[in-house]
Amino acid sequence: MGSKIKLSFFISLFLFIIPLSACAVKTTEQTKLLMGTYVQIKVRNTGASNAKIAIDKSFDEIERISKLMSRFSKDSEVYKINSLSPIQFLKINPELYSLIETSIKYSRLTDGAFDITIFPLVQLWQSAFKKNQIPDKNKVKNISSLVNYQNIILKNNTIAFKKENMGIDLGGIAKGYAVDCAINKLQECNIKEALVNAGGNIRVIGYKSWQIGLKHPRSNEILSRIELKNKSTATSGDYERYFVKEGTRYHHILNPKTGYSADECISVTIIGDTGIICDILSTAVFVLGPEKGMQIIENTSGLDAIIIDRDGNITISSGLKNKINLPKRIDTAVSS
């Protein structure tokens, strides 16, 4: 989990977006580097001046969300939460409190496959990534014992931990939530047609669909095109930050229960109504694997998924059948 940079979809200048109409469409767009990735906002069929004002307000909103969820700034509430002693309660912003409640809800739904208390493991593996070394197995085991969403105590807009050295990492929801907030800000400005893309977390609104190119997880090839209309999508993949040691790929999407990189999937794309839910479930399904992950998708209204397992087998949810062209299997040895 952690601060994922999810590039299963082309982002920034590499985002493959085509309006379905063959007619010329007036578009105003801007891209900024925020939240550790490129954030792109596109507005269609709106005067340039009004579009610019709306886009600026949306970027301001994304910057606000970035500060709210930062675990690096000493002034942020997340930083203060991660400095708490056991059973030391801290009063927090109601918005942040609600996001943590949502995170715990989906931790329960996914049997802990999504868990914001993964922060100590993220720290351990970030250090390992810098050296391209596997952490000591005893360290992984000891730190994994700190990862358990059930050890978060929430009460009346306060938070505490049951154990020492615990912490939270909101990287698995931050970009999805930021995309939702940016879309809300555009709508407040009376924008009817828009796309917001934060590092592969995408949400679109409008009368016409947008086409998004789904990237091959082992090459630059476009596997297929997805039509999105008033929907969100997010992809988690094992190919952005990783190193290979003795034939095993170690990447940034960690299994909270094992302490190591999740190893059943290489790419998971979720399509749903909101950015935050797609963001959470793209991680959770990646960790759970094709069978358990697809069960959650099929049993939850309004969701679809494209899952590519470690052998290259592609599984799509029932809602996407006859709507997308994909092979049954891809070659996973295109590149290392």
Protein Blocks (a to p, Z undefined) as FASTA:
>chain_A
ZZdddfkbcchjllccddfbfbdcddddddddeehiacddddehiafklmmmmmmmmmmm
mmmmmmmmpckbmkbmklmmmmpcehiacdddfklmmmmmmmmmmmmmnnomacfklmmm
mmmmmmmmmnopacdfklmmmmmmmgcfklpcceehiacdfbehiacdfklmmmmmmmmm
mmmmmmmnopabdcddeehiacdedjbdcddddddfkbcbdfbdcddehiadddddfklb
ccdeehiacdfbdcfknopacfkbfbdcdddfbfklmmmmmmmmmmnommlmmmmmmmpg
hiacddddfkopacddfklgokaccdfbdcfklbZZ
